[in-house]
């Protein structure tokens, strides 16, 4: 009897303990738990060509400077999913869980992208301007990317590296003439107000005679330089688009012109106040003071 009462007594307290624990747990807010379970299926350039799933930028060469990546997973994933009609209701927003970075000089700088709302998860990387040619990039899919079921996540960051297409050498700019008048060299027919040009001059017209490159200031389609030691019909000048570290493009091809003699502008007509006929003489008044560079002609019948 004693053992039977003890067993009944112990069972009662066990049930009471379970009841208290259950009651206590009911007052503790339960946080949604996410299981990894989501795997990356493919990253496709413009939804056609699949990229190699590697963080090494060399593994995916010649990526165009504008386009998008369509990303699929083992479960349906959207940029934005409204699960407010579910029980319990929820929202899945993956639009801020993708980033693109450029790798340069051992460091990374973030590049703006636009992530669409729908499925597949689509990342447009040229919406804020084209990528830089011949550069390395890394696309990072963050580990908290969540499937539409609000349960499965990627679990860990996944990086996809790629390299953009090689930079193209700019074509030679328009350049129609180089005229010399005194020590003033005028370049004409240049691109309108171009701010990305440079020039160099060869006094003797040979390749060995060229000096270094200098920036060229263009106003409308003309540039004016002060130059000495040039020879008409022998000296040459080259103009090209400058290299740009910002866009990783090299200097362009050169446009070349031989220096030609400029034509001085015609002098303005001098001042003449009047012409008074006195017998066989004509008195001219109002002429420039003491001028010695003037000439005249007379039309007897008024016809030049």
C-alpha positions in Angstrom: 0.0 0.0 0.0 2.8 2.4 0.8 4.5 1.8 -2.6 1.1 2.2 -4.4 0.4 5.5 -2.7 3.9 6.7 -3.5 3.4 5.9 -7.2 0.1 7.7 -7.3 1.6 10.7 -5.5 4.6 10.8 -8.0 2.3 10.5 -11.0 0.1 13.4 -9.7 3.1 15.7 -9.4 4.4 14.7 -12.8 1.2 15.6 -14.4 1.1 18.9 -12.5 4.6 19.7 -13.6 3.8 19.1 -17.3 0.7 21.3 -16.9 2.6 24.1 -15.4 5.3 23.9 -18.1 2.7 23.9 -20.8 0.9 26.9 -19.3 4.2 28.8 -18.9 5.2 28.1 -22.5 1.9 29.6 -23.7 3.0 33.0 -22.3 6.3 32.9 -24.2 6.3 34.5 -27.7 7.4 32.0 -30.2 9.7 33.2 -33.0 9.4 31.8 -36.5 12.2 29.3 -37.1 13.8 29.0 -40.5 15.4 25.9 -41.9 18.1 26.3 -44.5 16.9 23.8 -47.1 17.0 26.3 -50.0 19.6 25.7 -52.6 20.7 27.7 -55.6 19.8 26.1 -58.9 21.1 28.5 -61.6 22.1 32.1 -62.3 21.4 32.9 -66.0 22.6 35.9 -67.9 19.6 37.6 -69.5 17.7 34.4 -68.6 19.7 32.4 -71.2 23.3 31.6 -70.5 24.0 29.9 -67.1 27.0 31.2 -65.1 29.5 29.0 -63.4 28.7 29.0 -59.7 32.1 30.1 -58.5 33.3 33.2 -56.6 36.3 33.5 -59.0 35.7 36.3 -61.5 37.7 34.5 -64.1 35.2 31.6 -64.2 32.7 33.8 -66.0 34.4 36.0 -68.6 33.0 38.4 -71.3 29.9 39.4 -69.4 28.2 42.4 -71.2 28.1 45.8 -69.7 24.4 45.9 -69.4 21.8 43.2 -68.7 20.3 41.1 -65.9 20.7 37.9 -64.0 17.7 35.6 -63.6 18.3 33.4 -60.4 16.4 30.2 -59.6 16.4 28.1 -56.5 15.1 24.7 -55.3 12.0 26.4 -54.1 10.1 29.4 -55.6 11.7 32.7 -54.6 10.4 36.1 -55.6 11.8 39.5 -55.0 8.7 40.4 -53.0 6.0 38.0 -51.9 2.8 39.0 -50.1 1.7 36.2 -47.8 -0.8 38.3 -45.9 -3.6 35.9 -46.8 -1.8 33.0 -45.1 -2.2 31.8 -41.6 -0.3 33.3 -39.9 0.2 36.2 -42.4 3.7 37.1 -43.5 5.7 39.1 -46.1 8.8 37.9 -47.9 11.1 40.7 -49.2 14.3 39.6 -50.9 14.9 42.8 -52.8 17.6 44.0 -50.4 19.3 40.6 -50.1 21.4 40.7 -53.3 24.4 42.9 -53.8 26.9 43.5 -56.6 30.5 44.7 -56.0 33.4 45.7 -58.3 36.8 44.4 -57.3 39.6 46.9 -57.9 43.0 47.3 -56.3 42.2 44.5 -53.8 39.1 46.2 -52.4 35.4 46.0 -53.2 33.0 48.8 -54.0 29.2 48.3 -54.2 27.4 48.8 -57.5 23.7 49.7 -57.6 21.3 47.1 -58.8 17.5 46.7 -59.1 15.8 43.5 -57.9 12.4 42.8 -59.4 9.4 41.7 -57.4 8.6 38.5 -59.4 10.0 35.1 -60.0 12.6 34.1 -61.0 14.5 36.5 -58.8 15.8 39.0 -61.4 18.7 41.4 -60.8 19.2 44.1 -63.4 22.7 45.4 -63.1 22.7 48.3 -65.6 19.7 50.3 -64.4 22.1 52.9 -62.8 24.6 52.8 -65.7 26.7 50.3 -67.6 29.3 48.3 -65.8 33.0 49.1 -66.4 34.7 47.0 -69.2 37.5 44.6 -68.4 36.6 44.7 -64.7 36.0 42.0 -62.1 32.7 41.8 -60.2 31.1 39.6 -57.5 27.4 39.0 -57.2 26.4 38.0 -53.6 23.2 36.2 -52.7 22.8 36.6 -49.0 22.1 33.7 -46.8 18.8 35.1 -45.5 17.2 34.9 -49.0 13.8 33.3 -48.2 11.5 31.1 -50.3 7.9 32.1 -50.8 6.9 29.5 -48.1 8.6 31.7 -45.5 10.5 28.7 -44.1 13.4 27.7 -46.3 16.4 30.0 -46.6 19.7 29.9 -48.5 21.5 29.6 -45.1 24.9 31.1 -46.2 26.0 33.8 -48.5 26.7 32.6 -52.1 29.1 34.5 -54.4 29.2 34.4 -58.2 32.2 36.1 -59.8 32.4 37.4 -63.3 34.5 39.6 -65.6 33.1 42.1 -68.0 34.0 42.3 -71.7 37.3 43.8 -72.6 37.4 47.6 -73.1 37.1 48.9 -76.7 39.7 51.4 -78.0 37.9 54.7 -78.9 37.9 55.7 -82.6 39.9 58.7 -83.8 38.0 61.9 -83.3 37.0 64.2 -86.1 39.7 66.8 -86.9 39.8 68.7 -90.2 42.7 71.2 -90.1 45.6 72.7 -88.2 46.4 76.3 -89.4 49.4 78.3 -88.2 49.3 82.1 -88.1 52.4 83.5 -86.3 52.7 81.4 -83.2 49.0 80.6 -83.0 47.9 77.1 -84.1 44.2 76.7 -84.6 42.7 73.2 -84.7 39.3 73.0 -86.5 36.6 70.4 -87.0 36.9 68.8 -83.6 34.0 67.2 -81.7 31.8 69.9 -80.2 33.0 71.1 -76.8 34.9 67.8 -76.2 36.5 67.6 -72.8 38.2 64.2 -73.2 40.8 64.9 -75.9 44.6 65.3 -75.9 47.2 66.3 -78.4 50.9 66.1 -79.3 53.0 67.9 -81.9 56.0 66.8 -84.0 57.9 69.9 -85.2 59.7 67.9 -88.0 56.7 65.7 -88.8 58.4 62.5 -87.8 57.3 60.0 -85.2 60.5 60.5 -83.2 59.8 64.3 -83.2 56.6 64.0 -81.2 56.6 65.3 -77.6 54.3 64.2 -74.8 50.5 64.3 -74.8 48.7 67.3 -73.3 45.1 68.0 -72.6 43.2 69.8 -75.3 40.5 72.4 -74.5 37.8 72.6 -77.2 35.3 75.5 -77.6 32.6 74.6 -80.0 34.6 72.7 -82.6 37.9 74.7 -82.3 41.0 74.6 -80.2 43.7 77.3 -80.1 47.3 76.6 -79.0 50.4 78.7 -78.8 53.2 76.9 -80.6 56.7 77.9 -81.7 59.3 76.3 -83.9 56.7 74.8 -86.3 57.2 74.6 -90.1 54.2 74.9 -92.4 53.6 71.8 -94.6 56.1 69.8 -92.4 55.1 69.9 -88.8 52.2 67.5 -87.7 49.8 67.3 -84.8 47.9 64.3 -83.5 44.6 64.4 -81.5 43.0 61.4 -79.7 40.6 60.5 -76.9 42.3 60.2 -73.6 42.5 57.0 -71.6 40.0 56.8 -68.8 40.8 55.0 -65.5 37.2 55.5 -64.4 35.8 53.5 -67.3 38.9 51.3 -67.8 39.2 52.3 -71.4 42.6 52.9 -73.2 43.6 56.0 -75.2 42.0 56.0 -78.6 43.3 56.0 -82.2 44.8 59.3 -83.3 43.6 61.8 -86.0 46.6 63.5 -87.7 46.9 66.8 -89.6 49.8 68.5 -91.2 50.2 72.2 -90.2 49.2 74.6 -93.0 49.6 78.3 -93.4 46.7 80.3 -92.0 45.2 83.2 -93.9 45.3 86.5 -91.9 41.9 88.1 -91.5 41.2 91.0 -93.8 41.6 94.4 -92.1 38.4 96.3 -91.3 37.6 99.3 -93.5 39.3 102.4 -92.1 37.3 105.4 -91.0 36.6 108.1 -93.7 34.7 111.2 -92.7 34.2 112.7 -96.2 35.6 113.4 -99.7 35.5 117.0 -100.8 36.4 118.0 -104.3 38.2 121.3 -104.7 39.2 122.0 -108.3 41.5 119.1 -109.3 42.0 118.0 -105.7 40.0 115.7 -103.4 40.2 116.3 -99.7 39.6 113.2 -97.6 38.7 113.8 -94.0 38.2 111.6 -90.9 41.0 109.1 -91.7 43.0 107.2 -89.0 45.7 109.5 -87.5 49.0 109.4 -89.4 48.1 106.1 -91.1 50.8 104.9 -93.5 49.2 101.6 -94.6 46.3 102.9 -96.6 45.6 103.0 -100.3 42.9 104.4 -102.5 41.2 104.1 -105.9 38.9 106.5 -107.7 35.8 105.7 -109.9 35.2 108.7 -112.1 31.7 107.7 -113.0 30.9 106.2 -109.6 31.4 102.6 -110.7 34.2 100.7 -109.0 
